């Protein structure tokens, strides 16, 4: 992570990572097939604590997952690493693909799982667009961050309330 943060993905090398870690290059290649694999494994380990386990309380579960996302992204180098991964898309598409597989997909699946369970319990409309809801929940974080506005103490509860309001069954 330090190599990628200091040099960027394109300029970081397996040699420098091995030297910093005090191991040989072959030791790194025993665990990781290449630089993209190593970089996304480091990102996953750095940002990904275990996702919160669902409790059955839709609102609380969505808030917990979004807080988890926020804590991961706001760790040192978190947003910068996302920018690095996105900046490499044209040159190293496998890096972005692995990032999506290891970090993005599990969070999105967790959010969708909570929403599907709520729909199955009859809390949400049958025709609710769960993919759009997941995009709105995740996108709300990035929109707030990029706007440069401070996060309210209660974030993300108001975001969850707005999204659930659009998905709930009408009385």
Secondary structure as GFF3:
##gff-version 3
##sequence-region A 1 171
A	DSSP	alpha_helix	2	11	.	.	.	ID=ss1
A	DSSP	alpha_helix	14	21	.	.	.	ID=ss2
A	DSSP	alpha_helix	25	31	.	.	.	ID=ss3
A	DSSP	alpha_helix	35	47	.	.	.	ID=ss4
A	DSSP	alpha_helix	58	73	.	.	.	ID=ss5
A	DSSP	alpha_helix	78	87	.	.	.	ID=ss6
A	DSSP	alpha_helix	93	99	.	.	.	ID=ss7
A	DSSP	pi_helix	100	104	.	.	.	ID=ss8
A	DSSP	alpha_helix	105	120	.	.	.	ID=ss9
A	DSSP	alpha_helix	130	147	.	.	.	ID=ss10
A	DSSP	alpha_helix	157	167	.	.	.	ID=ss11
###
